[in-house]
Amino acid sequence: MKNLKTQGFVLIDVDVVALNNAGKNTQSNNDNAIATKSIRKNGRSYVYVSGQAWRYWWREALQKNAGWIMSPISREGKIAFTNADPFKYPDDDVFGYMRAAKDAELDENGDPLKDKKGNIKMTNVTVTRISPLKNSAIISAASVRPEENWSSMTRQEGDAVPYEKQEYCAVMKGMFSLDLSMVGTFSNYDRTGFKNLSIFLQEEAIKNGAEAIDDPYILDGKGNPKKLVRLEKEIREKRIFDTIQALKTISGGAMQTNNMGDVTPKFIILATANTGNHPFSHIVGSKGQRDDEVVFNFEGLVEVLKDYKDTFDGSVFIGRRSGFMDDIANQLESLKTMSGIPSVHILPINEAIDKYCAQMKSQIE
């Protein structure tokens, strides 16, 4: 089983937005004041969208545009969990889960234990699934100071009701990694993060077409490979394909009624790598007296392509929307003929996603 991962890097470009709010603005004298999420680094302030919010947008795009049926959510007290059935629900597979469940007690041979009446003995277990899709927060590439927008509700009788919100313009960067080998592939080891399935769910999956394969990395006490449960290739391919294609139509963000913003990528890099290392995190930075001017680090991109050439499987696909960072267009084109780096394709955004997905399908076992 190959250890292959999609490594993705995106830039979004937004104007007058408030994509992810942080609740009451404690720095304002107005009771109705909302702050946007921001964080400080090296004394500078950067706005950001939480990784959780980005995943929420991603799920929404998959549900509405790819037709995914999402796993039902249950709640018990202060705990909420999905159905934890990755065979039936693709979001449980791709986004992971954790929930308490009942499972069969097993003897030393791995067979279910039975009581005197012949009923299978049950025990409490926690099934967990580490998400094959991992993502960063989306953070402004340069320092940003949000503006305070004072508004008021005046359509009612009596005094106006004032409220405030923070808005900003920013180029924002994010990265993600999708483990191609683990989508549709499940373990059942008694170890946190690796006990993905109950015995009953595993047996039901195998009856319905899933297969047991050798785990190339983990051995049992006798030195034999442990077993993984894997869905049919066609199902795995579709889930992976849908997840990457969703970047074309992803939407979301707070205050969209008055501050609608386009959060689809305006620049994207997609590559398949045989390591979990994400190499593209520092190809965009900032300069200026207040670090408020975004700069593209072309030399850094070339350095990454050279340093990690042996870890890339296939070509690297770079997409850029016309009108965004047009000043780097010629530099990007020069990558096509540059020696000492992997094959690089420079394309419009959606075409880059499509061409990468075509390559990716040939890489899935």
Secondary structure, 3 states (H helix, E strand, C coil): CCCCEEEEEEEEEEEEECCCEEEECCCCCCCCEEEECEEEECCEEEEEECHHHHHHHHHHHHHHHCCCCCCCEEEECCEEEECCCCCCCHHHHHHCEEEEEEEECECCCCCECECCCCCECEEEEEEEECCCEEECCEEECCCCCCEEEEEEECCCCCCCEEEEEEEEEEEEEEEEEEECCCCCEECECCCCCCECCCHHHHHHHHHCCCEEEEEEEEECCCCCEEEEEECCHHHHHHHHHHHHHHHHCCCCCCCCCCCCCCCCCCEEEEEEECCCCCCCCCCEEEECCCCCEEEECHHHHHHHHHHCHHHECCCEEEEECCCCCHHHHHHHHHHHHCCCCCCEEEECHHHHHHHHHHHHHHHCC
